[in-house]
Amino acid sequence: MLSSKNRIKKKKEFDSVFNLGKTVSNKNYILKIKDSNRSFPRFAFVVPSRFEKRATKRNRIKRVFREVVRSLLPFIKGGFDIIFIIKTKEEISFSNLQKELQLLFKKIKII
C-alpha cells in the first residue's frame, strides 16, 4: 500500500493534475503527469465504471497498480503528481505490469 504522503487526496490537486498535466497513453491506461514542488512523487488511480461495472473488480485493479507503483517508488524521482486512468478489464499480472510501468517511467524520464 502506498503511504499517505504518496497519494493525491484533495479534489483541487486532483483536478489540477487532470486538467493541466501532460498525457501519456497506452492501450491499458492513460497517465496524466504534472510537475510539483514536492521532493516525493504522488499518485492517484482511477478505474471508470464504464470499463468495469463491479466495484470489487475496480478496487482490485487499483490495488494491483498501487502495489506495482509502491515497488517502483525507490527508483522514481520526486516532484511529480501522476494520475493513472486505467482502461482495461483484463487481469494484468503483477510482473508484466511492473515491467511495463518501469519501461514507461524510463521513457518519460521519471526513473
Stockholm file with secondary structure:
# STOCKHOLM 1.0

chainA/1-111         MLSSKNRIKKKKEFDSVFNLGKTVSNKNYILKIKDSNRSFPRFAFVVPSRFEKRATKRNRIKRVFREVVRSLLPFIKGGFDIIFIIKTKEEISFSNLQKELQLLFKKIKII
#=GR chainA/1-111 SS CCCGGGBCCCHHHHHHHHHHSEEEECSSEEEEEEECSSSSCEEEEECCTTTCCCHHHHHHHHHHHHHHHHHHGGGSCSSEEEEEEECCCSCCCHHHHHHHHHHHHHHTTCC
#=GC SS_cons         CCCGGGBCCCHHHHHHHHHHSEEEECSSEEEEEEECSSSSCEEEEECCTTTCCCHHHHHHHHHHHHHHHHHHGGGSCSSEEEEEEECCCSCCCHHHHHHHHHHHHHHTTCC
//
